Amino acid sequence: MKKLLIAPLAVAALALAGFVPSASGPATVKGEDMATVAATANCKSLTALSTVHVRKSASTRSTSLRLWYKGTKGCDIKGVDGGSYRNTCGIDSYHYWRKVNYRGTVGYVPNVCVKYS
């Protein structure tokens, strides 16, 4: 019975992380991408405290991949030290970010803009 449940969970975790097998061959996951898949499978739920940009890297100058809307949930992957940000989510200045998976987009948000839910 347990074996029947593991395969769908693994496929779901891969799909959430954006790794979907293609018809041309098997999907491969390497290095840090594998850590992202594992962290997403063991999701620690986060809720956005305000609408924030999910960024490509931990910097306000980095490309915005999408918006994470206030009150919606995503998955925490890990905390990282990055570029400083100012006047964000009620904090004057800070530099800590969260690597997250929000609806299949993996990126970075200011730590002060999310809370564990």
PyRosetta script that sets phi, psi and omega in degrees:
from pyrosetta import init, pose_from_sequence

init()
pose = pose_from_sequence("MKKLLIAPLAVAALALAGFVPSASGPATVKGEDMATVAATANCKSLTALSTVHVRKSASTRSTSLRLWYKGTKGCDIKGVDGGSYRNTCGIDSYHYWRKVNYRGTVGYVPNVCVKYS")
pose.set_psi(1, -43.2)
pose.set_omega(1, -179.4)
pose.set_phi(2, -62.8)
pose.set_psi(2, -37.8)
pose.set_omega(2, -179.3)
pose.set_phi(3, -63.9)
pose.set_psi(3, -32.3)
pose.set_omega(3, 179.7)
pose.set_phi(4, -68.3)
pose.set_psi(4, -28.2)
pose.set_omega(4, -178.3)
pose.set_phi(5, -87.7)
pose.set_psi(5, -24.1)
pose.set_omega(5, -176.1)
pose.set_phi(6, -68.3)
pose.set_psi(6, -45.4)
pose.set_omega(6, -177.6)
pose.set_phi(7, -58.9)
pose.set_psi(7, -48.8)
pose.set_omega(7, 178.9)
pose.set_phi(8, -63.3)
pose.set_psi(8, -34.8)
pose.set_omega(8, 177.8)
pose.set_phi(9, -66.1)
pose.set_psi(9, -40.9)
pose.set_omega(9, 179.0)
pose.set_phi(10, -64.6)
pose.set_psi(10, -43.5)
pose.set_omega(10, 178.8)
pose.set_phi(11, -63.8)
pose.set_psi(11, -41.0)
pose.set_omega(11, 179.3)
pose.set_phi(12, -64.4)
pose.set_psi(12, -42.4)
pose.set_omega(12, 178.9)
pose.set_phi(13, -63.2)
pose.set_psi(13, -42.0)
pose.set_omega(13, 178.3)
pose.set_phi(14, -64.7)
pose.set_psi(14, -40.7)
pose.set_omega(14, 179.8)
pose.set_phi(15, -65.7)
pose.set_psi(15, -40.8)
pose.set_omega(15, 177.9)
pose.set_phi(16, -61.8)
pose.set_psi(16, -36.1)
pose.set_omega(16, -179.0)
pose.set_phi(17, -82.9)
pose.set_psi(17, -3.9)
pose.set_omega(17, 177.4)
pose.set_phi(18, 90.2)
pose.set_psi(18, 13.6)
pose.set_omega(18, 178.6)
pose.set_phi(19, -105.6)
pose.set_psi(19, 98.0)
pose.set_omega(19, -178.5)
pose.set_phi(20, -116.1)
pose.set_psi(20, 128.6)
pose.set_omega(20, 179.8)
pose.set_phi(21, -59.2)
pose.set_psi(21, 144.8)
pose.set_omega(21, 178.5)
pose.set_phi(22, -107.8)
pose.set_psi(22, 166.8)
pose.set_omega(22, 180.0)
pose.set_phi(23, -71.1)
pose.set_psi(23, -18.5)
pose.set_omega(23, -177.0)
pose.set_phi(24, -80.0)
pose.set_psi(24, -11.8)
pose.set_omega(24, 179.3)
pose.set_phi(25, 162.2)
pose.set_psi(25, 177.7)
pose.set_omega(25, -177.4)
pose.set_phi(26, -71.3)
pose.set_psi(26, 149.5)
pose.set_omega(26, 176.9)
pose.set_phi(27, -78.5)
pose.set_psi(27, 141.4)
pose.set_omega(27, 176.6)
pose.set_phi(28, -118.5)
pose.set_psi(28, 140.8)
pose.set_omega(28, 179.8)
pose.set_phi(29, -125.9)
pose.set_psi(29, 128.0)
pose.set_omega(29, -175.1)
pose.set_phi(30, -125.6)
pose.set_psi(30, 157.9)
pose.set_omega(30, 168.2)
pose.set_phi(31, 42.7)
pose.set_psi(31, -123.1)
pose.set_omega(31, -176.2)
pose.set_phi(32, -64.0)
pose.set_psi(32, -29.1)
pose.set_omega(32, 177.2)
pose.set_phi(33, -60.9)
pose.set_psi(33, -38.3)
pose.set_omega(33, 178.8)
pose.set_phi(34, -65.9)
pose.set_psi(34, -39.1)
pose.set_omega(34, 177.0)
pose.set_phi(35, -62.9)
pose.set_psi(35, -37.1)
pose.set_omega(35, 177.6)
pose.set_phi(36, -64.3)
pose.set_psi(36, -43.6)
pose.set_omega(36, 178.3)
pose.set_phi(37, -61.5)
pose.set_psi(37, -45.9)
pose.set_omega(37, -179.4)
pose.set_phi(38, -63.4)
pose.set_psi(38, -42.4)
pose.set_omega(38, 179.8)
pose.set_phi(39, -65.6)
pose.set_psi(39, -37.8)
pose.set_omega(39, 179.1)
pose.set_phi(40, -67.3)
pose.set_psi(40, -37.3)
pose.set_omega(40, 179.1)
pose.set_phi(41, -64.7)
pose.set_psi(41, -32.6)
pose.set_omega(41, 177.9)
pose.set_phi(42, -104.7)
pose.set_psi(42, 51.8)
pose.set_omega(42, -170.3)
pose.set_phi(43, -59.5)
pose.set_psi(43, 128.1)
pose.set_omega(43, 166.7)
pose.set_phi(44, -99.2)
pose.set_psi(44, 114.7)
pose.set_omega(44, -172.4)
pose.set_phi(45, -70.8)
pose.set_psi(45, 134.0)
pose.set_omega(45, 175.3)
pose.set_phi(46, -120.1)
pose.set_psi(46, 148.7)
pose.set_omega(46, 174.9)
pose.set_phi(47, -120.4)
pose.set_psi(47, 135.1)
pose.set_omega(47, 178.3)
pose.set_phi(48, -74.7)
pose.set_psi(48, 131.4)
pose.set_omega(48, 178.9)
pose.set_phi(49, -83.1)
pose.set_psi(49, -20.7)
pose.set_omega(49, 173.3)
pose.set_phi(50, -153.7)
pose.set_psi(50, 170.2)
pose.set_omega(50, 178.1)
pose.set_phi(51, -73.1)
pose.set_psi(51, 124.7)
pose.set_omega(51, -176.9)
pose.set_phi(52, -132.6)
pose.set_psi(52, 160.0)
pose.set_omega(52, 175.1)
pose.set_phi(53, -83.2)
pose.set_psi(53, 132.7)
pose.set_omega(53, 168.9)
pose.set_phi(54, -88.6)
pose.set_psi(54, 117.2)
pose.set_omega(54, -171.7)
pose.set_phi(55, -106.0)
pose.set_psi(55, 157.0)
pose.set_omega(55, -178.0)
pose.set_phi(56, -65.9)
pose.set_psi(56, -35.0)
pose.set_omega(56, 175.5)
pose.set_phi(57, -137.8)
pose.set_psi(57, 172.5)
pose.set_omega(57, -174.7)
pose.set_phi(58, -81.2)
pose.set_psi(58, 67.8)
pose.set_omega(58, -179.7)
pose.set_phi(59, -157.2)
pose.set_psi(59, 142.8)
pose.set_omega(59, 177.6)
pose.set_phi(60, -69.9)
pose.set_psi(60, -16.3)
pose.set_omega(60, 177.6)
pose.set_phi(61, -87.1)
pose.set_psi(61, -6.5)
pose.set_omega(61, -179.1)
pose.set_phi(62, -74.9)
pose.set_psi(62, 156.0)
pose.set_omega(62, 178.8)
pose.set_phi(63, -60.9)
pose.set_psi(63, 135.6)
pose.set_omega(63, 174.5)
pose.set_phi(64, -82.0)
pose.set_psi(64, 125.1)
pose.set_omega(64, -179.9)
pose.set_phi(65, -86.4)
pose.set_psi(65, -33.4)
pose.set_omega(65, 178.6)
pose.set_phi(66, -175.0)
pose.set_psi(66, 172.6)
pose.set_omega(66, 174.5)
pose.set_phi(67, -96.5)
pose.set_psi(67, 142.5)
pose.set_omega(67, 172.5)
pose.set_phi(68, -108.7)
pose.set_psi(68, 116.1)
pose.set_omega(68, -171.5)
pose.set_phi(69, -83.6)
pose.set_psi(69, 142.5)
pose.set_omega(69, -179.4)
pose.set_phi(70, -50.8)
pose.set_psi(70, 133.4)
pose.set_omega(70, 175.8)
pose.set_phi(71, 85.8)
pose.set_psi(71, -8.9)
pose.set_omega(71, 179.0)
pose.set_phi(72, -91.9)
pose.set_psi(72, 161.0)
pose.set_omega(72, -173.7)
pose.set_phi(73, -105.8)
pose.set_psi(73, 151.5)
pose.set_omega(73, 175.2)
pose.set_phi(74, -145.3)
pose.set_psi(74, -175.5)
pose.set_omega(74, -178.2)
pose.set_phi(75, -111.5)
pose.set_psi(75, 133.9)
pose.set_omega(75, 175.3)
pose.set_phi(76, -81.9)
pose.set_psi(76, 133.6)
pose.set_omega(76, 176.0)
pose.set_phi(77, -105.4)
pose.set_psi(77, -55.0)
pose.set_omega(77, 176.3)
pose.set_phi(78, -168.5)
pose.set_psi(78, 163.3)
pose.set_omega(78, 175.5)
pose.set_phi(79, -93.3)
pose.set_psi(79, 145.3)
pose.set_omega(79, 178.7)
pose.set_phi(80, -140.2)
pose.set_psi(80, 149.5)
pose.set_omega(80, 173.2)
pose.set_phi(81, -88.3)
pose.set_psi(81, 130.3)
pose.set_omega(81, -176.3)
pose.set_phi(82, -145.2)
pose.set_psi(82, -154.3)
pose.set_omega(82, -179.9)
pose.set_phi(83, -66.6)
pose.set_psi(83, 148.1)
pose.set_omega(83, -179.2)
pose.set_phi(84, -75.4)
pose.set_psi(84, 153.9)
pose.set_omega(84, 175.8)
pose.set_phi(85, -133.7)
pose.set_psi(85, 153.1)
pose.set_omega(85, -176.6)
pose.set_phi(86, -127.1)
pose.set_psi(86, 149.1)
pose.set_omega(86, 176.6)
pose.set_phi(87, 48.7)
pose.set_psi(87, 48.3)
pose.set_omega(87, -179.1)
pose.set_phi(88, -115.1)
pose.set_psi(88, 125.1)
pose.set_omega(88, 176.6)
pose.set_phi(89, 51.3)
pose.set_psi(89, 38.0)
pose.set_omega(89, 175.7)
pose.set_phi(90, 85.2)
pose.set_psi(90, 4.4)
pose.set_omega(90, 179.6)
pose.set_phi(91, -108.7)
pose.set_psi(91, 132.3)
pose.set_omega(91, -177.7)
pose.set_phi(92, -62.2)
pose.set_psi(92, -51.5)
pose.set_omega(92, -177.6)
pose.set_phi(93, -157.6)
pose.set_psi(93, 135.8)
pose.set_omega(93, 180.0)
pose.set_phi(94, -161.6)
pose.set_psi(94, 170.5)
pose.set_omega(94, -174.1)
pose.set_phi(95, -140.0)
pose.set_psi(95, 9.8)
pose.set_omega(95, -177.8)
pose.set_phi(96, -99.0)
pose.set_psi(96, 137.6)
pose.set_omega(96, -175.8)
pose.set_phi(97, -124.8)
pose.set_psi(97, 161.6)
pose.set_omega(97, 172.7)
pose.set_phi(98, -115.8)
pose.set_psi(98, 131.5)
pose.set_omega(98, 169.4)
pose.set_phi(99, -84.3)
pose.set_psi(99, 127.1)
pose.set_omega(99, -172.0)
pose.set_phi(100, -133.8)
pose.set_psi(100, 163.7)
pose.set_omega(100, 169.1)
pose.set_phi(101, -120.7)
pose.set_psi(101, 110.6)
pose.set_omega(101, 178.4)
pose.set_phi(102, -115.4)
pose.set_psi(102, 108.5)
pose.set_omega(102, 178.9)
pose.set_phi(103, 50.3)
pose.set_psi(103, 44.1)
pose.set_omega(103, 176.5)
pose.set_phi(104, 90.0)
pose.set_psi(104, -7.8)
pose.set_omega(104, 176.9)
pose.set_phi(105, -99.5)
pose.set_psi(105, 121.1)
pose.set_omega(105, 178.4)
pose.set_phi(106, -98.1)
pose.set_psi(106, 125.0)
pose.set_omega(106, -179.4)
pose.set_phi(107, -167.4)
pose.set_psi(107, -160.9)
pose.set_omega(107, -172.7)
pose.set_phi(108, -123.7)
pose.set_psi(108, 140.8)
pose.set_omega(108, 175.5)
pose.set_phi(109, -132.6)
pose.set_psi(109, 152.3)
pose.set_omega(109, 175.6)
pose.set_phi(110, -58.3)
pose.set_psi(110, 133.4)
pose.set_omega(110, -178.2)
pose.set_phi(111, -55.9)
pose.set_psi(111, -35.9)
pose.set_omega(111, -175.5)
pose.set_phi(112, -74.7)
pose.set_psi(112, -7.3)
pose.set_omega(112, -177.5)
pose.set_phi(113, -97.5)
pose.set_psi(113, 2.0)
pose.set_omega(113, 179.2)
pose.set_phi(114, -133.9)
pose.set_psi(114, 157.7)
pose.set_omega(114, 175.4)
pose.set_phi(115, -139.6)
pose.set_psi(115, 152.4)
pose.set_omega(115, 176.4)
pose.set_phi(116, -69.2)
pose.set_psi(116, 137.5)
pose.set_omega(116, -178.3)
pose.set_phi(117, -124.3)
pose.dump_pdb("model.pdb")
